Amino acid sequence: YAQEKDVLIIHSAGNEYYDLDQKPVYPNPYSSSLNDTAKNVITVAASSDDFINGTLLTDFSNFGPKIVDVLSPGTKIYSTIPGTNNHGYLQGTSMAGPIVSHIAAMIRSYFPSLSAIDVKQIIMQSVWKPNDINSTYTIPQKEDIKTLQEVAAAGGIVNAANAIQVAQNYKPTKKSKLISKTKLNN
């Protein structure tokens, strides 16, 4: 329904350090009853910062390039919190997802002729990647190392500036053009 209505869904991958390609967790973009994957869903894993804990990967984020699309900052994110001190640092894929939502909203705001699926493709194409895509990163407190491509399909961390640059030259899909014409006529 959401895909038919041109809605982009941003989905946090979860914080159990599961390989979602091996252990399905719901909701996820794959429907066994339809034997299809929703093209309008971006599943987001949390990245860290090399300066915070010496690696780009977290010890909590779920991963798996068949289900997870992109990485987004999810460690030491300054946010509002409940209680008397109403601001503080949080971590998790629930901190990473809103960053992707913000990038998607900027793209759709500046380029309204792009469809939800176009925006997903732009976000995935515009990620920051290491110079050597085979670089491995230690998972803190785990006896594991991974490349970014082993964590998420795009093999990188979302980048708003890159996304806007890609969107400027992106050719909307035929469906995008139809959607924009319909919106203008209504």
Secondary structure by P-SEA (a helix, b strand, c coil): cccccbbbbbbbccccccccccccccccccccccccccccbbbbbbbbbcccccccccccbbbbccccccccccccccccccccccbbbbbcaaaaaaaaaaaaaaaaaacccccaaaaaaaaaabbbbcccccbbbbcccccccccccccccccccccaaaaaaaaaaccccaaaaaaaaaaaac
